[in-house]
């Protein structure tokens, strides 16, 4: 992406977690590593994009990635999941927002943050006006 900056890779942390699982002394158990929240698994099933590799724990090929977006300029839309294709459009629409990429296995529950980075054109904008939601209508 043209405006991608401040990239943080969590590959070393991921590798450390996987090594702790494979160590003979087992400093980490599979149940501790595969602790995805049910809502995260549901989000991966419905909104996830296929990852290039399989699950490092159960070797299931259906490992998914999710892109969460956060930022003051996003207003009530901060914290939502966006497709990779939508991020380019958002980079032109908003000044700055953070993207957090998470990998999730829907079979065993493995989840780990892969990377985070900033996107946006750098122009400061006000958050959009708050739109009424279903929660506002039905309480």
SULSULDA-V580095 format. One record per residue. RES is the residue in three letters. SS is DSSP state (alpha for helix, beta for strand, coil for the rest). OMEGA is omega in whole degrees, -180 to 180 (999 if undefined). BURIAL is b if it has 9 or more other ideal C-beta (glycine too) atoms within 8 Angstrom, else e. Layout:
res: (RES & RES)
ss: (SS & SS)
omega: (OMEGA & OMEGA)
burial: (BURIAL & BURIAL)
This chain:
res: (UNK & UNK & UNK & UNK & UNK & UNK & UNK & UNK & UNK & UNK & UNK & UNK & UNK & UNK & UNK & UNK & UNK & UNK & UNK & UNK & UNK & UNK & UNK & UNK & UNK & UNK & UNK & UNK & UNK & UNK & UNK & UNK & UNK & UNK & UNK & UNK & UNK & UNK & UNK & UNK & UNK & UNK & UNK & UNK & UNK & UNK & UNK & UNK & UNK & UNK & UNK & UNK & UNK & UNK & UNK & UNK & UNK & UNK & UNK & UNK & UNK & UNK & UNK & UNK & UNK & UNK & UNK & UNK & UNK & UNK & UNK & UNK & UNK & UNK & UNK & UNK & UNK & UNK & UNK & UNK & UNK & UNK & UNK & UNK & UNK & UNK & UNK & UNK & UNK & UNK & UNK & UNK & UNK & UNK & UNK & UNK & UNK & UNK & UNK & UNK & UNK & UNK & UNK & UNK & UNK & UNK & UNK & UNK & UNK & UNK & UNK & UNK & UNK & UNK & UNK & UNK & UNK & UNK & UNK & UNK & UNK & UNK & UNK & UNK & UNK & UNK & UNK & UNK & UNK & UNK & UNK & UNK & UNK & UNK & UNK & UNK & UNK & UNK & UNK)
ss: (coil & coil & coil & coil & beta & beta & beta & beta & beta & coil & alpha & alpha & alpha & alpha & alpha & alpha & alpha & alpha & alpha & alpha & alpha & alpha & coil & coil & coil & coil & coil & coil & coil & alpha & alpha & alpha & alpha & coil & coil & coil & coil & alpha & alpha & alpha & alpha & alpha & alpha & alpha & alpha & alpha & alpha & coil & beta & beta & coil & coil & coil & coil & coil & coil & coil & coil & coil & coil & coil & coil & beta & beta & beta & beta & beta & beta & beta & beta & coil & alpha & alpha & alpha & alpha & alpha & alpha & coil & coil & beta & beta & beta & coil & alpha & alpha & alpha & alpha & alpha & alpha & alpha & alpha & alpha & alpha & coil & coil & coil & beta & beta & beta & beta & beta & beta & beta & beta & beta & coil & coil & coil & coil & coil & beta & beta & beta & beta & beta & beta & beta & beta & beta & coil & coil & coil & coil & coil & coil & coil & coil & coil & coil & coil & coil & coil & coil & alpha & alpha & alpha & alpha & alpha & coil)
omega: (-172 & -176 & -178 & -179 & -179 & -179 & 176 & 178 & 179 & -178 & 180 & 178 & 178 & 179 & 178 & 178 & 179 & 177 & 178 & 177 & -174 & 180 & 178 & -180 & 178 & 178 & 178 & -180 & 178 & 179 & 176 & -179 & -177 & -173 & -178 & 176 & 179 & 178 & 177 & 178 & 177 & 179 & 179 & 179 & -174 & -174 & -175 & 175 & -178 & 178 & -179 & -178 & 177 & 180 & -180 & -178 & -174 & 180 & 177 & -178 & -175 & 175 & -177 & 172 & 178 & 177 & 176 & 179 & -180 & 175 & 179 & -177 & 178 & 180 & -178 & -180 & 176 & -180 & -179 & 176 & 179 & 175 & -180 & 178 & -180 & -175 & 179 & 178 & 179 & 180 & 177 & -173 & -176 & -179 & 180 & 174 & -177 & 176 & 176 & -178 & -178 & 174 & -176 & 172 & -178 & 180 & -174 & 179 & 176 & 175 & 179 & 176 & -178 & -179 & 173 & 179 & 178 & 174 & 177 & -178 & 177 & 179 & -179 & 179 & 174 & 177 & 178 & 178 & -178 & 178 & 176 & 180 & 179 & 179 & 178 & -176 & -174 & 176 & 999)
burial: (e & e & b & e & e & e & e & e & e & b & e & e & b & b & e & e & b & b & e & b & b & e & e & e & e & e & e & e & e & e & e & e & b & b & e & b & e & e & e & b & b & e & b & b & e & e & e & b & b & e & b & e & e & b & b & e & b & e & e & b & e & b & b & b & b & b & b & b & b & b & b & e & b & b & b & b & e & b & e & e & e & b & e & e & e & e & b & b & e & b & b & e & e & b & b & b & b & b & b & b & b & b & b & b & b & b & e & b & b & b & b & b & b & b & b & b & b & b & b & b & e & e & e & e & e & e & e & b & e & e & e & e & e & e & e & e & e & e & e)
